[in-house]
Amino acid sequence: MTRLSSISLSSLLPATSPAASLATRLAALFVALPSTLFSALFSALPSTLFSARFSARFLAVFTTMLTGLLLAGCGSKGPNPATSLSYQGHENDSDSRYLLAAYPGAAGTRLDDCQTCHRGGQVTYRSGKISTLNPCSYCHLVPYPDQLISIGVPRNYQATLNPFGLDYKNAGRSVSALHAIAGADSDGDTHSNRNELNALRYPGDAGSQPGQQSAPTITVGMNELAGHAPYDQFLLMNSHSQQYDSYARYTGVKVMDLLKWAGVDLAGSTSITFIAPDGFAKDFDLEELDSPYPDGLYYADLDPGSFAEPRQGVVKYAPADQLLQELTDGGVLPGEQWVLIAYERDGSPLKASHLDAASGRLVGEGPYRLIVPQGTPGAPDRGSDYSPSGYEDGYDYDDEKDHNAGLCVRAVVAIRVNSVPDGYEEFDWKNSGMSLLARKQLIIYGAGVAAD
């Protein structure tokens, strides 16, 4: 929720007005009060507190403005948490706030995330391939259906809920609802929801129980990655909504080479999930990682400087010293295209990511980023937010193109080999991810993984 400081409130009032000093004391109160109390609070203030300039009419406008600003930071009504690490875009949902109001100890932990109420799901692609998607990717199929999936797309958001999420929804989706189902055992693992939440375990997953040992992990840092022969890959990063696509040269390690170095036994694994500390995750089947992708294509002279009107530009290219001499317009990109864990872009280390306090979003690419080539190579296109452009040059956003940049997880801190063996607890990447980021490390865990 957006919070207004006492300084910003005071600055809106006449400096000599008693209301200015009062604003400092009221600011903390405003951020804790329900929005419906704001008007009543202001109307109860004696009119003598305000100077003649601060008229009743201005007070009404100020009340409306303040209420609007405070409400703008909230998706819907509900109590304020101390913090929320829910995946970006969902951290202001009322359900997140309700959970933290009922269980304050969950703030900033992996329970402070969509997975507490949502589940992953199995889907079948038109090609016949079967994949198990993580909760993030599975839930996003509701607003953003994948036309390549023929079976398993959830009908609605309720279909993505786990047993705890369903119980919570049926009880009324409120703080009271959470208290009402606290003594229930939603996932049937003999532990009450209350006990599981207090132990920072998932109450909707029978495989997550209090007292369970965490899954074994292997820690990887720059020293380990630098011990591999670097793999350079020049490719198109085609984005969904950003103004420009980009051609860039990434340096890193092939994912399968990294897993083999770590001694991971892939015989019993089903897929691999790459996870960022904000909860963003992408899943890949082993065959998507164990063979090269189709040859990429190069399209020249689409940068802003190549057009009379720079805003017509579509692509930002790597620096001249990073462009390969053999590149030709419309030609095939040299070298095989693989899924990588990259640590350099255009000859320089990836910019370290950090959590932006103002937006709650991760900023930056690195220190490690998953790089996924286009599965269906094609030309660049403008972002969806910049189309239609009016130029009619064939480069406006095309939903049928392979926008591979959206698969390239930034700030990767965990690689999960699915599925986590029975009897082990999921690694707490939500609570540990930012510290891994600061130490420039990532961990590998799950099926076939033996501890360091």
Buried (B, 14 or more C-beta within 10 A) or exposed (E): BEBBEBEEBBEBBBEEBBBBBBBEEBBEEBBEBEBEEBBEEBEEBEEEBBBEEBEEEEBEEBBEEBBEBBBEEBBEEBBBBEEBBBBBEBBBBBBBBBBBBBBEEBBBBBBBBBBBBBBBBEBBBEEEEBBBBBBBBBBBBBEEEBEEBEEBBBEEEEBBBBBBBBBBBEBEBBBEBBEBBBEBBBBEBEBBBBBBBBBBBBBBBBBBBBEBEBBBBBBBBEEBBEEBEEBBBBBBBBBBBBBBBBBBBBBBBBBBBBBEBBEBEBEEBBBBBBBBBBBBBBBBBBEBBBEEBBBBBBBBEBBBEBBEEEEBBBBBBBEEEBBBEEBEEEBBBEBBBBBBBBBBBBEEBBBBBBBEEEEBEBEBBBBBBBBBBBEEBBBBBBBBEBBEBEBEEEBBBBEEBBBBBBBBBBBBBBBBBBBBBEEBBBBBBBBBBBEBBEEBBBBBBBBBBEEE
